[in-house]
């Protein structure tokens, strides 16, 4: 089923082609945004064909010819390539929208908020404007514009994308960063690549740095021995959440995080404690409590500095009920207005809506 979102602004018809994972497409008509059914991950020929059919079907059903096409910044996404060729064939302008900007813009669209918002975008990965993998971002978003105010302290991803499937690699990166690289091989005796990963980290080979909250969850799961290899996306994070729920609420770790002058939020002190924690459920509960405390303080500081009342929480990490509830409560107690996904999901299925919203705002500004 297509989803209809009523927008607080009207404009020419936009086609937005979404992300790579959990893809949807969005077509606007006047002040109506129609988001397609979930197409899914674009790594199969079937999904790619479904994307094309969804675009044609939506345009036909709504009797519109898009006037602007929006897509993700990532040049290798099929959705980006489709958008570019669709626009080129019809001589249409295109708008490239950064992934986390789109996450926050989707919440603005859904809630009809045209004022500036502070966006906390927490997910696995999205290409940043600097060409690095982002995923733990504090943004100031106003219509077509966004400013990256801060991000999580970067962590190395040994083996690049492979580290997203193997949490033990993210745990190894934490050990290395804290001067304990010589422990990697003995900590992960079941991983034949452990010695190689230790060497890669030492030499900085194929270890791109990421600010991703998803990878921080993976690191915690790897350090606590909860998950070394994932068989599906976010499996490690879900296992951690289950353990934390079973353990019950606890106080955050005192001085478990640092906020640097340049607004980098660093959970290294927490990770150091988890590195030696033998009780996985206690560790999982401590991880969640400290994350919520650190994120809340980070956001509250920025909200008062920029005098912004709206806080939008977007990205797949907000499927985590413990994090979502604890953080929403802390921010609300601080007198902030919290926007969360209601009609849409917090994950990448909302990206097309966010892209369409940014494109509409760009047109209003005459870009």
KOLVEX-605904 format. One line per field, with one value per residue (C-alpha): x negated, y, z negated; residue number from 1; residue in three letters. Coordinates in steps of 0.2 Angstrom, whole numbers, plus 5000, padded with zeros to 4 digits. Example, Ala and Ser with C-alpha at 12.3 -4.5 7.8 and 13.67 -1.06 7.14 Angstrom:
! KOLVEX-605904
px	[4938	4932]
py	[4978	4995]
pz	[4961	4964]
domi	[1	2]
nupa	[ALA	SER]
END
This chain:
! KOLVEX-605904
px	[5000	4994	4994	5001	4992	5000	4987	4988	4982	4987	4976	4972	4971	4956	4949	4938	4929	4924	4910	4901	4908	4927	4930	4946	4949	4960	4970	4978	4993	4997	4996	4998	4983	4986	4973	4973	4974	4958	4947	4933	4914	4909	4896	4907	4914	4931	4930	4923	4937	4949	4942	4944	4962	4966	4961	4971	4986	4986	4984	4998	5010	5007	5007	4992	4975	4962	4953	4938	4929	4921	4909	4895	4878	4870	4866	4866	4884	4895	4908	4896	4891	4910	4914	4900	4905	4923	4919	4907	4920	4933	4921	4926	4916	4909	4906	4894	4899	4887	4894	4895	4902	4916	4919	4923	4932	4944	4949	4951	4962	4972	4975	4977	4963	4956	4946	4927	4925	4910	4909	4901	4899	4893	4891	4879	4872	4875	4862	4857	4854	4835	4835	4834	4847	4858	4871	4871	4875	4881	4888	4896	4909	4919	4928	4916	4901	4892	4877	4867	4865	4857	4855	4850	4831	4825	4821	4811	4820	4807	4812	4824	4842	4837	4835	4854	4857	4844	4846	4830	4820	4828	4823	4806	4805	4810	4797	4784	4789	4787	4769	4774	4772	4761	4776	4786	4780	4783	4800	4807	4799	4814	4810	4796	4794	4791	4772	4774	4786	4774	4761	4773	4777	4759	4755	4771	4775	4793	4799	4811	4817	4835	4846	4860	4870	4875	4856	4855	4868	4859	4843	4852	4860	4842	4834	4847	4846	4865	4862	4846	4855	4872	4883	4895	4894	4895	4895	4881	4890	4907	4898	4890	4907	4915	4901	4903	4922	4920	4907	4918	4914	4898	4889	4878	4859	4852	4841	4845	4843	4835	4841	4827	4826	4830	4846	4839	4847	4835	4841	4823	4824	4839	4831	4816	4827	4837	4820	4818	4836	4840	4858	4866	4883	4876	4865	4879	4890	4875	4872	4890	4891	4875	4879	4896	4887	4873	4885	4897	4883	4876	4893	4898	4882	4884	4903	4899	4884	4895	4911	4920	4935	4939	4928	4931	4925	4922	4913	4914	4906	4923	4931	4923	4937	4925	4915	4930	4940	4926	4919	4937	4941	4925	4927	4945	4941	4929	4944	4939	4952	4947	4952	4952	4958	4977	4984	4967	4954	4938	4927	4922	4939	4943	4928	4938	4950	4936	4928	4944	4946	4929	4932	4948	4939	4925	4938	4946	4929	4927	4912]
py	[5000	5017	5030	5047	5061	5078	5092	5110	5116	5114	5114	5106	5087	5079	5061	5055	5039	5034	5024	5008	4998	4997	5007	5016	5030	5045	5056	5072	5081	5098	5096	5077	5065	5047	5035	5018	5001	4995	4989	4983	4982	4986	4972	4961	4963	4960	4975	4986	4982	4985	5002	5007	5000	5009	5025	5023	5016	5031	5044	5036	5034	5052	5058	5069	5071	5075	5091	5088	5072	5069	5055	5050	5057	5040	5038	5019	5017	5010	5022	5037	5030	5027	5045	5052	5043	5047	5065	5065	5057	5071	5086	5088	5096	5084	5087	5076	5075	5069	5053	5059	5076	5066	5056	5072	5080	5065	5069	5087	5082	5070	5082	5098	5107	5121	5129	5125	5108	5099	5082	5067	5054	5038	5023	5010	5021	5035	5044	5061	5077	5074	5057	5047	5035	5044	5037	5046	5064	5080	5091	5108	5107	5121	5116	5113	5117	5107	5110	5096	5102	5087	5068	5053	5050	5040	5022	5012	4999	4985	4978	4992	4985	4968	4976	4979	4960	4955	4964	4957	4968	4983	4977	4974	4992	4998	4987	4994	5012	5010	5003	4985	4979	4964	4956	4955	4938	4930	4939	4931	4914	4908	4921	4915	4933	4941	4942	4950	4962	4967	4970	4980	4992	4994	4999	5008	4997	4996	5003	5018	5028	5030	5040	5027	5023	5006	5002	5007	4995	4982	4986	4984	4968	4961	4967	4959	4942	4944	4943	4940	4937	4944	4934	4948	4967	4974	4957	4962	4978	4968	4955	4969	4977	4961	4958	4976	4974	4958	4966	4981	5000	5005	5022	5028	5025	5041	5050	5037	5049	5065	5080	5089	5107	5103	5094	5076	5064	5051	5035	5028	5028	5017	5006	5004	4997	4985	4978	4971	4967	4949	4951	4954	4959	4971	4978	4979	4989	5000	5003	5009	5020	5029	5031	5040	5051	5056	5059	5069	5081	5083	5088	5099	5109	5112	5116	5130	5136	5137	5142	5127	5119	5105	5089	5076	5058	5048	5033	5014	5015	5022	5005	5002	5006	5008	5021	5030	5031	5035	5049	5056	5057	5066	5079	5082	5085	5098	5107	5101	5096	5078	5073	5054	5043	5040	5037	5032	5020	5028	5018	5020	5017	5036	5042	5045	5056	5066	5068	5075	5087	5094	5096	5105	5117	5119	5125	5137	5145	5146	5134]
pz	[5000	5004	4990	4991	4981	4981	4982	4975	4992	5010	5025	5042	5043	5036	5039	5025	5027	5009	5002	5006	4991	4987	5003	5006	5019	5016	5028	5023	5031	5023	5005	5005	5004	5009	5003	5012	5003	4997	5012	5001	5003	5021	5023	5034	5051	5045	5033	5046	5058	5044	5041	5059	5060	5044	5051	5067	5057	5045	5059	5069	5054	5048	5066	5064	5073	5060	5063	5051	5046	5029	5024	5011	5012	5015	5033	5033	5027	5040	5034	5038	5055	5059	5054	5064	5080	5077	5076	5090	5102	5098	5096	5077	5063	5050	5031	5022	5003	4990	4981	4963	4969	4977	4961	4952	4966	4967	4949	4953	4968	4957	4943	4954	4946	4956	4942	4939	4930	4922	4929	4921	4935	4928	4940	4948	4962	4975	4986	4978	4988	4984	4992	4976	4969	4956	4944	4928	4932	4924	4937	4938	4952	4960	4976	4990	4978	4965	4955	4946	4928	4921	4923	4913	4911	4926	4925	4937	4948	4951	4968	4972	4975	4969	4951	4952	4953	4941	4924	4917	4930	4922	4905	4911	4917	4899	4891	4904	4901	4882	4883	4882	4899	4893	4885	4901	4907	4890	4887	4903	4905	4916	4929	4941	4947	4930	4932	4949	4942	4928	4942	4953	4938	4934	4952	4955	4970	4976	4960	4965	4950	4946	4935	4935	4920	4928	4928	4910	4905	4914	4905	4888	4894	4899	4883	4872	4882	4887	4906	4916	4933	4938	4949	4953	4951	4933	4926	4913	4908	4905	4894	4884	4882	4876	4863	4857	4855	4845	4834	4831	4829	4821	4819	4833	4830	4821	4834	4847	4861	4866	4876	4885	4889	4907	4902	4904	4893	4887	4878	4876	4857	4858	4871	4860	4846	4857	4863	4846	4842	4839	4836	4853	4847	4835	4849	4861	4848	4844	4862	4865	4850	4854	4872	4868	4855	4867	4881	4871	4864	4881	4889	4874	4875	4894	4892	4879	4889	4906	4897	4905	4897	4910	4909	4922	4919	4935	4942	4939	4921	4915	4917	4901	4888	4873	4882	4890	4873	4862	4874	4878	4859	4855	4869	4865	4846	4853	4861	4879	4892	4898	4916	4919	4933	4932	4950	4957	4950	4943	4955	4973	4979	4975	4985	5001	4991	4984	5001	5008	4994	4996	5015	5012	5000	5013	5026	5014	5012	5030	5032]
domi	[1	2	3	4	5	6	7	8	9	10	11	12	13	14	15	16	17	18	19	20	21	22	23	24	25	26	27	28	29	30	31	32	33	34	35	36	37	38	39	40	41	42	43	44	45	46	47	48	49	50	51	52	53	54	55	56	57	58	59	60	61	62	63	64	65	66	67	68	69	70	71	72	73	74	75	76	77	78	79	80	81	82	83	84	85	86	87	88	89	90	91	92	93	94	95	96	97	98	99	100	101	102	103	104	105	106	107	108	109	110	111	112	113	114	115	116	117	118	119	120	121	122	123	124	125	126	127	128	129	130	131	132	133	134	135	136	137	138	139	140	141	142	143	144	145	146	147	148	149	150	151	152	153	154	155	156	157	158	159	160	161	162	163	164	165	166	167	168	169	170	171	172	173	174	175	176	177	178	179	180	181	182	183	184	185	186	187	188	189	190	191	192	193	194	195	196	197	198	199	200	201	202	203	204	205	206	207	208	209	210	211	212	213	214	215	216	217	218	219	220	221	222	223	224	225	226	227	228	229	230	231	232	233	234	235	236	237	238	239	240	241	242	243	244	245	246	247	248	249	250	251	252	253	254	255	256	257	258	259	260	261	262	263	264	265	266	267	268	269	270	271	272	273	274	275	276	277	278	279	280	281	282	283	284	285	286	287	288	289	290	291	292	293	294	295	296	297	298	299	300	301	302	303	304	305	306	307	308	309	310	311	312	313	314	315	316	317	318	319	320	321	322	323	324	325	326	327	328	329	330	331	332	333	334	335	336	337	338	339	340	341	342	343	344	345	346	347	348	349	350	351	352	353	354	355	356	357	358	359	360	361	362	363	364	365	366	367]
nupa	[UNK	UNK	UNK	UNK	UNK	UNK	UNK	UNK	UNK	UNK	UNK	UNK	UNK	UNK	UNK	UNK	UNK	UNK	UNK	UNK	UNK	UNK	UNK	UNK	UNK	UNK	UNK	UNK	UNK	UNK	UNK	UNK	UNK	UNK	UNK	UNK	UNK	UNK	UNK	UNK	UNK	UNK	UNK	UNK	UNK	UNK	UNK	UNK	UNK	UNK	UNK	UNK	UNK	UNK	UNK	UNK	UNK	UNK	UNK	UNK	UNK	UNK	UNK	UNK	UNK	UNK	UNK	UNK	UNK	UNK	UNK	UNK	UNK	UNK	UNK	UNK	UNK	UNK	UNK	UNK	UNK	UNK	UNK	UNK	UNK	UNK	UNK	UNK	UNK	UNK	UNK	UNK	UNK	UNK	UNK	UNK	UNK	UNK	UNK	UNK	UNK	UNK	UNK	UNK	UNK	UNK	UNK	UNK	UNK	UNK	UNK	UNK	UNK	UNK	UNK	UNK	UNK	UNK	UNK	UNK	UNK	UNK	UNK	UNK	UNK	UNK	UNK	UNK	UNK	UNK	UNK	UNK	UNK	UNK	UNK	UNK	UNK	UNK	UNK	UNK	UNK	UNK	UNK	UNK	UNK	UNK	UNK	UNK	UNK	UNK	UNK	UNK	UNK	UNK	UNK	UNK	UNK	UNK	UNK	UNK	UNK	UNK	UNK	UNK	UNK	UNK	UNK	UNK	UNK	UNK	UNK	UNK	UNK	UNK	UNK	UNK	UNK	UNK	UNK	UNK	UNK	UNK	UNK	UNK	UNK	UNK	UNK	UNK	UNK	UNK	UNK	UNK	UNK	UNK	UNK	UNK	UNK	UNK	UNK	UNK	UNK	UNK	UNK	UNK	UNK	UNK	UNK	UNK	UNK	UNK	UNK	UNK	UNK	UNK	UNK	UNK	UNK	UNK	UNK	UNK	UNK	UNK	UNK	UNK	UNK	UNK	UNK	UNK	UNK	UNK	UNK	UNK	UNK	UNK	UNK	UNK	UNK	UNK	UNK	UNK	UNK	UNK	UNK	UNK	UNK	UNK	UNK	UNK	UNK	UNK	UNK	UNK	UNK	UNK	UNK	UNK	UNK	UNK	UNK	UNK	UNK	UNK	UNK	UNK	UNK	UNK	UNK	UNK	UNK	UNK	UNK	UNK	UNK	UNK	UNK	UNK	UNK	UNK	UNK	UNK	UNK	UNK	UNK	UNK	UNK	UNK	UNK	UNK	UNK	UNK	UNK	UNK	UNK	UNK	UNK	UNK	UNK	UNK	UNK	UNK	UNK	UNK	UNK	UNK	UNK	UNK	UNK	UNK	UNK	UNK	UNK	UNK	UNK	UNK	UNK	UNK	UNK	UNK	UNK	UNK	UNK	UNK	UNK	UNK	UNK	UNK	UNK	UNK	UNK	UNK	UNK	UNK	UNK	UNK	UNK	UNK	UNK	UNK	UNK	UNK	UNK	UNK	UNK	UNK	UNK	UNK	UNK	UNK	UNK	UNK	UNK	UNK	UNK	UNK	UNK	UNK	UNK	UNK	UNK	UNK	UNK	UNK	UNK	UNK	UNK	UNK	UNK]
END
